[in-house]
Amino acid sequence: MAGLWKSYQALMTRYPWTVQIVTAGSLVGVGDVVAQQLIERRGLSQHNVYRTAKMMSIGFFFVGPVIGSWYKVLDKIVVGGTKSAAMKKMLLDQLCFAPCFLGAFLTISGALNGLTLDKNVTKLKRDYTDALISNYYLWPPVQIANFYFVPLHHRLAVVQVVAVAWNSYLTWKANKM
């Protein structure tokens, strides 16, 4: 395990953007597998591989680039590694970024699931508030620790490790018709 972590860190140092995006896409995919197998209890024979591929593509092309870019912007807006700076970053993250990100994630998922505009809006009205409330239960303490203790180039990875559970919930919510 230590060797794997060293390899990951070496790759992160050499190719931070690529590794962040691959990590995000992979872990969104893992979250979908967990959602289908443990939450929905589909079993391997009923596992929807196409759905997992769609969720991974959202991770690769939306989650990774957007969250990775957001952390860079956030580090420029709020400079420093103090407790106060960590709190400011968490508040900006949770009050400004998270609501928009969740809405976009659910909308993109609906579109990739073939929902019409009207059905996507109806689904968003049904699921968005629950997802946002669940977000506020999990992410503020994680983000305070992340912003205070974790260097910028590892933040997306920390978030994605915690997000395996979150992604399981979110992919279940996004794909629940």
Phi, psi and chi 1 to 4 in degrees:
 res  aa     phi    psi   chi1   chi2   chi3   chi4
   1 MET       -  -40.8 -169.1   64.9  164.7      -
   2 ALA   -62.2  -37.9      -      -      -      -
   3 GLY   -65.1  -40.0      -      -      -      -
   4 LEU   -63.2  -43.4 -173.5   60.9      -      -
   5 TRP   -63.5  -40.9  179.2 -112.8      -      -
   6 LYS   -63.1  -42.5  -88.7 -172.1  170.3 -177.3
   7 SER   -63.0  -42.7  -62.3      -      -      -
   8 TYR   -60.4  -46.1  176.6   80.2      -      -
   9 GLN   -64.3  -38.9  -73.5 -170.7  -41.4      -
  10 ALA   -63.7  -45.0      -      -      -      -
  11 LEU   -63.9  -39.5  -73.8  170.1      -      -
  12 MET   -63.3  -35.9 -172.9   61.2  122.6      -
  13 THR   -69.5  -40.3  -58.4      -      -      -
  14 ARG   -81.5  -38.5  -68.5 -177.3   69.6 -169.0
  15 TYR  -134.0   63.8  -49.3  102.9      -      -
  16 PRO   -60.1  -44.1   18.0  -27.4      -      -
  17 TRP   -66.0  -47.4 -171.6 -112.5      -      -
  18 THR   -62.1  -45.4  -57.1      -      -      -
  19 VAL   -65.3  -39.7  171.6      -      -      -
  20 GLN   -62.0  -42.7  -72.5  178.0   15.3      -
  21 ILE   -68.9  -44.1  -70.8  170.4      -      -
  22 VAL   -64.5  -41.2  169.1      -      -      -
  23 THR   -61.3  -46.9  -59.3      -      -      -
  24 ALA   -61.4  -49.0      -      -      -      -
  25 GLY   -62.4  -41.9      -      -      -      -
  26 SER   -63.9  -43.9  -59.7      -      -      -
  27 LEU   -75.8  -26.4  -68.9  175.2      -      -
  28 VAL   -65.9  -39.4  170.2      -      -      -
  29 GLY   -62.3  -43.7      -      -      -      -
  30 VAL   -60.4  -41.9  167.9      -      -      -
  31 GLY   -59.2  -39.3      -      -      -      -
  32 ASP   -68.6  -39.5 -174.8   62.5      -      -
  33 VAL   -61.8  -45.2  169.5      -      -      -
  34 VAL   -60.7  -42.7  170.4      -      -      -
  35 ALA   -61.0  -46.9      -      -      -      -
  36 GLN   -68.6  -37.6  -71.2 -169.6   53.3      -
  37 GLN   -87.1  -41.0  -64.0  -54.1  -47.2      -
  38 LEU   -98.0  -37.7  -61.5 -179.9      -      -
  39 ILE   -84.6  -51.7  -62.0  171.2      -      -
  40 GLU   -85.6  -15.8  -61.0  168.5   27.6      -
  41 ARG    51.8   51.2  -61.0 -168.8 -175.6  -82.0
  42 ARG   -76.6  -31.0  -72.4  176.4  172.6 -115.6
  43 GLY    81.4  160.4      -      -      -      -
  44 LEU   -64.9  -35.7  -65.8  177.4      -      -
  45 SER   -69.0  -25.2   63.9      -      -      -
  46 GLN  -103.3    5.6  -64.4  -62.5  -47.5      -
  47 HIS   -64.4  131.6 -173.5   87.3      -      -
  48 ASN   -92.1   93.8 -174.9  -21.4      -      -
  49 VAL   -65.1  -36.1  176.5      -      -      -
  50 TYR   -61.3  -42.0  179.6   66.1      -      -
  51 ARG   -62.8  -43.8  175.2  179.2  131.5  179.9
  52 THR   -61.2  -41.7  -60.2      -      -      -
  53 ALA   -62.9  -41.0      -      -      -      -
  54 LYS   -62.0  -44.5  -79.6 -168.4  -65.0 -172.7
  55 MET   -66.3  -38.1  -63.1  -47.3  -65.2      -
  56 MET   -63.9  -39.2  -74.0  178.4   75.6      -
  57 SER   -64.4  -36.7   70.0      -      -      -
  58 ILE   -62.7  -39.4  -66.8  171.7      -      -
  59 GLY   -64.0  -45.7      -      -      -      -
  60 PHE   -68.4  -43.2  -69.3  132.5      -      -
  61 PHE  -101.7  -12.7  -62.1  108.5      -      -
  62 PHE  -122.7  -62.3  175.9   70.1      -      -
  63 VAL   -59.1  -54.8  174.9      -      -      -
  64 GLY   -59.2  -56.2      -      -      -      -
  65 PRO   -63.3  -40.2  -21.9   31.1      -      -
  66 VAL   -69.8  -48.4  169.4      -      -      -
  67 ILE   -69.6  -40.3  -67.6  177.9      -      -
  68 GLY   -58.6  -43.8      -      -      -      -
  69 SER   -67.0  -40.8  -62.7      -      -      -
  70 TRP   -59.1  -42.7  167.1 -117.3      -      -
  71 TYR   -64.7  -35.8  -73.6  159.2      -      -
  72 LYS   -65.3  -45.0  -71.6  178.7 -175.0  177.4
  73 VAL   -62.9  -45.8  168.2      -      -      -
  74 LEU   -60.2  -37.9 -165.5   55.2      -      -
  75 ASP   -68.3  -25.8 -119.9   35.4      -      -
  76 LYS   -82.8  -33.6  -70.9  179.1 -177.8  174.8
  77 ILE   -70.3  -46.9  -66.0  171.4      -      -
  78 VAL  -116.4  108.3 -179.2      -      -      -
  79 VAL   -94.5  140.7 -179.5      -      -      -
  80 GLY   114.8  165.1      -      -      -      -
  81 GLY  -118.8   25.4      -      -      -      -
  82 THR   -80.1  168.8   64.6      -      -      -
  83 LYS   -61.8  -39.2  -69.3  175.8 -171.7  171.4
  84 SER   -63.1  -43.5  173.0      -      -      -
  85 ALA   -64.0  -41.1      -      -      -      -
  86 ALA   -61.4  -41.9      -      -      -      -
  87 MET   -65.0  -42.8 -179.1   62.2   83.4      -
  88 LYS   -62.2  -42.8  -71.4  175.1 -173.2  172.4
  89 LYS   -63.2  -43.3  -72.5  177.3 -174.9  176.9
  90 MET   -62.1  -43.4 -176.8  -81.3  -65.1      -
  91 LEU   -64.2  -44.7  -72.0  170.0      -      -
  92 LEU   -62.0  -43.5  -79.0  171.4      -      -
  93 ASP   -61.0  -48.0 -177.8   66.4      -      -
  94 GLN   -82.1  -29.4  -68.3  -58.9  -58.2      -
  95 LEU   -93.7  -28.4  -63.3  175.4      -      -
  96 CYS  -105.3  -50.4  -60.9      -      -      -
  97 PHE   -79.8  -50.0  178.7   75.6      -      -
  98 ALA   -56.7  -46.2      -      -      -      -
  99 PRO   -60.3  -41.4  -24.3   34.5      -      -
 100 CYS   -68.9  -43.7  -60.3      -      -      -
 101 PHE   -60.9  -46.7  177.5   82.2      -      -
 102 LEU   -61.4  -44.2  -80.3  172.8      -      -
 103 GLY   -60.5  -44.1      -      -      -      -
 104 ALA   -66.1  -42.6      -      -      -      -
 105 PHE   -59.9  -48.8 -178.5   90.5      -      -
 106 LEU   -65.4  -36.6  -68.0  170.9      -      -
 107 THR   -68.1  -45.2  -59.4      -      -      -
 108 ILE   -62.6  -43.3  -68.9  167.3      -      -
 109 SER   -60.2  -44.7  -62.9      -      -      -
 110 GLY   -61.1  -43.9      -      -      -      -
 111 ALA   -62.6  -43.7      -      -      -      -
 112 LEU   -68.3  -22.5  -71.3  177.9      -      -
 113 ASN   -84.9    3.1  -77.2  -30.4      -      -
 114 GLY    83.0   16.5      -      -      -      -
 115 LEU   -71.6  142.0  -63.6 -179.7      -      -
 116 THR   -69.3  168.2   64.6      -      -      -
 117 LEU   -58.1  -46.0 -178.0   59.4      -      -
 118 ASP   -62.8  -44.0  -71.6  -19.8      -      -
 119 LYS   -67.5  -35.8  -73.5 -177.5 -179.9  179.2
 120 ASN   -65.8  -41.9 -150.2   -6.4      -      -
 121 VAL   -63.8  -42.8  167.9      -      -      -
 122 THR   -62.2  -44.2  -60.4      -      -      -
 123 LYS   -64.3  -40.9 -174.9  167.9 -178.9   -5.9
 124 LEU   -62.3  -43.3 -163.4   58.1      -      -
 125 LYS   -61.7  -36.9  -74.1  178.9 -177.3  175.8
 126 ARG   -73.1  -41.6 -176.3 -170.7   76.2 -160.9
 127 ASP  -102.1  -23.5  -67.2  -16.5      -      -
 128 TYR   -61.2  -48.4  177.9   76.3      -      -
 129 THR   -62.2  -44.7  -57.5      -      -      -
 130 ASP   -59.6  -43.4  -75.2  -14.7      -      -
 131 ALA   -65.0  -41.5      -      -      -      -
 132 LEU   -66.7  -41.7 -170.8   59.9      -      -
 133 ILE   -63.4  -44.1  -70.2  167.8      -      -
 134 SER   -61.4  -39.6  -62.3      -      -      -
 135 ASN   -55.9  -44.7  171.8   82.9      -      -
 136 TYR   -70.8  -21.9  -71.3  142.7      -      -
 137 TYR   -72.6  -36.8  -80.2  115.4      -      -
 138 LEU   -92.8  -51.3  174.6   65.5      -      -
 139 TRP   -79.6  -33.2  -72.7  108.4      -      -
 140 PRO   -55.2  -48.9  -31.6   39.2      -      -
 141 PRO   -66.8  -35.3   14.0  -21.4      -      -
 142 VAL   -62.2  -44.5  170.2      -      -      -
 143 GLN   -71.0  -35.3  -69.1  -64.6   56.4      -
 144 ILE   -60.7  -47.9  -72.2  173.5      -      -
 145 ALA   -62.5  -42.6      -      -      -      -
 146 ASN   -60.8  -48.2 -161.5   22.6      -      -
 147 PHE   -71.9  -25.3  -65.3  135.8      -      -
 148 TYR   -88.3  -39.7 -172.3   63.8      -      -
 149 PHE  -105.1  -22.2  -65.1  111.2      -      -
 150 VAL  -105.1  131.0  179.5      -      -      -
 151 PRO   -62.7  152.1  -14.3   23.3      -      -
 152 LEU   -49.5  -47.0  174.5   62.4      -      -
 153 HIS   -72.2   -7.8   64.1  -77.0      -      -
 154 HIS  -107.1   -4.2  -71.4  -62.1      -      -
 155 ARG   -63.6  -43.5  -75.0 -174.0 -168.7  146.4
 156 LEU   -62.0  -38.4 -178.8   59.2      -      -
 157 ALA   -64.9  -43.4      -      -      -      -
 158 VAL   -60.7  -47.0  168.6      -      -      -
 159 VAL   -60.2  -41.2  164.2      -      -      -
 160 GLN   -70.8  -32.3  -71.8  -57.1  -34.8      -
 161 VAL   -65.4  -47.0  168.1      -      -      -
 162 VAL   -63.7  -33.0  173.5      -      -      -
 163 ALA   -74.4   -6.1      -      -      -      -
 164 VAL   -57.1  -46.4  168.6      -      -      -
 165 ALA   -66.5  -45.3      -      -      -      -
 166 TRP   -62.5  -44.1  174.7 -112.9      -      -
 167 ASN   -63.0  -34.6  -68.9  -20.6      -      -
 168 SER   -61.2  -46.4  -60.4      -      -      -
 169 TYR   -64.2  -48.3  165.6   77.8      -      -
 170 LEU   -66.9  -40.1 -156.3   53.7      -      -
 171 THR   -69.3  -35.7   60.3      -      -      -
 172 TRP   -61.6  -46.4  168.4   75.7      -      -
 173 LYS   -64.3  -43.2 -169.2   64.9  127.9  169.1
 174 ALA   -67.4  -29.3      -      -      -      -
 175 ASN  -102.1    0.9  -71.8  -75.3      -      -
 176 LYS   -79.2  117.8 -174.2  175.8  153.3 -167.4
 177 MET   -98.1      -  -65.5  -60.3  160.7      -
